[in-house]
Amino acid sequence: MHDPIETFTSVTAAVADIVTTEPDPLAPTPCPDWNYAQLLGHVVGGDRLFARILTGQGGPPPKGARMAPDPDRPAPSPADYAASSGRLAELLSDETIRGGVYQVPVGTLPGTQVVVLRTVEHFLHGWDLAKAAGAPTGALARLADQVDGPAHGLLAAVGDKTLGERRPFGPPVELDPVPAGSEESEGADAASSGSGAGGPALDRLVAAFGRDPRWQPDPDSGYARVKEQFLGRDDVELPDGTRRGFGADGMRIGGSVFACSHRGRLMLKLPEEEVNGLIGAGLGLPLAKPGQRPMREWVLVPFDGAAGRRAERAYAFAHGNRASCQVLSAL
């Protein structure tokens, strides 16, 4: 039996590592209609609200109300997240506070269940933020079994309907088998290995609370954002629809593709060690022609909040390779 406060602090420590990646604040998340900045603002705002409730400094919002941050407000900083979650952990560590009963947005709960409620909220939204940010969820995967029992106990305590009407909770998602040999299957295999983006326990837990473990950002709008950041660069050839075949929609330097949309993901040319790192972390998939080995310097990643940063790395790598070739040709 794990100590609930230790579980809460372990979860928030894992999420703290996710938010330190500081991705594109406008990146879409699995939480419908909320971008990364809004979702992180929701989590930090929730901690501050619960701190006020636990200290008697103000009542909760009306039952069923959503804490939807202003879409134009900047995302809280990693320090804001650490401060708000740390303050809540400090309050919930007090046995007197845990012994109380509180009116919270989902109803009336004892302090012991408030700990679980905030743990589940951080866990699920931490997963949302990681998927949006392009950050690993391995730390959350290692905590999934620890969170699973209390999380389902919370559902039994307050009722599926009550939580199902509020974010971050929703109706359970059915997990369909992934066809063997597909790119999604390869990603799932990497995740299940323990070093990747998730694992069976994590998938089952987020699905039970209304998340699709295979959620990916929209590739069309994602690639449009990536291409936009390279507008105006004289050395970059943007796709104009005149090319045909593999890589026709790619961005090029000196005629060579460094980034391209491919089968719903962003295809990037990167140094081999970076490719291996992304695949090993469960953040990327290998690229290979049928019947051939994976290409050493190519990887497929989602169009998440890290896509722009990774495209810049591919641009720098391609630019460096081109400069090296020019030097060698002059010798």
C-alpha angles and dihedrals in degrees: 000000000000121000106252094221091052089050091050093050092045090053094047090048089055091048091047088061089052096051093048088071087074099204129184102310091215093055113129119248135204086253100091117248095001124107126207095270093050094047095049088047089053093053095046091044090050092054091050091048093051091047088057092047094050092049095044094244097130144345127259124264116269113295111275095017117140121230095223111171122218107275090222095054115105118248116265113257124250086253090056090053093048092048097048096044091043092052091050091049089052092053095045090051088067108097091209092057092046088052092060131090119232140194104231132170093272095046137273115339136169117240091256090061092044087063090054093044093054091043091054092045092052092044096051096039089044087059089048091051093047092051090049094045099044090240127145119263096197092114091053090047090057089053097045097095090047092053098038100078097046090043093056089042088058090054089053091048098052102020131252093255095056094051093037090064092057137058135283088028127074143153114305116271118229112233110221119202113263113236111251114252096023123125088247089054091052090051092048091050090053090048093050092052090077096243096074140077099292141325142223096288093049092046092050093048098050090043091053089057097047106275127124106224090209095056114143131180117258107276097208097056090036094056091044089058092048093050091048092061090059096051112124097023106130094207095053122085110205120205114268101179095255097104125082135201133028112356093012091137093048132121112239143201114198090349094305122114117238099167133019142159109251128173094335096314139087112259112209137183107222138154112287094247091054091048090052091046093053093047092045091051091052091245098110141036126221120252117225138157114238111286094006136103119265114274110256097221101037131082138170117226133172122262090251134137091288095051094093093049092048091048088055089054090051090049092051091047093050091044090052092048091051092050090050091051091050091052093049093047090053093055 
